[in-house]
Amino acid sequence: MPKRFLMCPTTYFDIEYEINPWMHTDNRVDQALALHQWRQIHDTYERIGHIVETLDPVKGLPDLIFTANAALVIDGKVMLSRFRYPERQGETRYNQAWFESNAKRLGITEIRLAEHNFEGEGDALFTGDTIIAGYGFRSEQPAHRELADFFNIKVISVKLVDPYFYHLDTCFSPLSPEAAMFLPNAFDAEGVAAIKKHFKTLIETTPREAAAYGLNAVSDGHNVVMSNMAPTLAKQLKDHGFNPITTPITEFHKSGGAVRCVTLEIRT
Ligand code: ARG
């Protein structure tokens, strides 16, 4: 089944502030390289049969390219993000406008703004019939109740404990309804237990390959588009029957992001 993704070109992407431990304003983005890396991810999705929608970039909103953080979209329903940091709060109206103007075409039936801090697919990953949701750095736990009520879907709520892995999608990635990969150290003991209980197959990675953003991947159940700096993880995926497609992400890494962060799945 082809998936539909939302991406935003890197025209105005840069490191203009520091809101996570990866960001350093003296470590600027190579604009040409960023666009090239973005294009490679974009074209990979199309090559493996998925559809990519685009959101227009906006000057002054360098992190708008991280569309994963715009919302969580399931079954035509959109829970729009409420960003924790003022630096990103200006993104919301552009995200909202995009969903509103494309609602009819895509079959979007309802758009709601989260009441509590909530950073979309950065912190809430849907697989099978369950949402795995993280809290602790960006999203707040009461937002998980909102998700459960709005989507009428079971939510497994897990606490993130390592500031370097401040969004769930930096330390955890579902691969299929039964399989996932993660970095155990990024969660508290309860979180690890909840993840272990839910997934039949769990691939663990090392702090080194998680820091190379190997877990910040997009899986369609077979192909896994991911960072090219986590070779052991890619090998583990292969051994489990997945098809890892690795791609360079150095420019997004400067901002604390990679493949998953620049991708939002639109499920209608
Ligand atoms: N610089 C962005 C921030 O700190 C990176 C967002 C990464 N997105 C993600 N889904 N993990 O907010």
Boltz pocket constraint, residues with backbone or C-beta under 6 A from the ligand:
constraints:
  - pocket:
      binder: B
      contacts: [[A, 19], [A, 20], [A, 23], [A, 63], [A, 66], [A, 68], [A, 69], [A, 88], [A, 119], [A, 121], [A, 122], [A, 123], [A, 167], [A, 169], [A, 170], [A, 255], [A, 256], [A, 257], [A, 258], [A, 260], [A, 261], [A, 262]]
      max_distance: 6.0
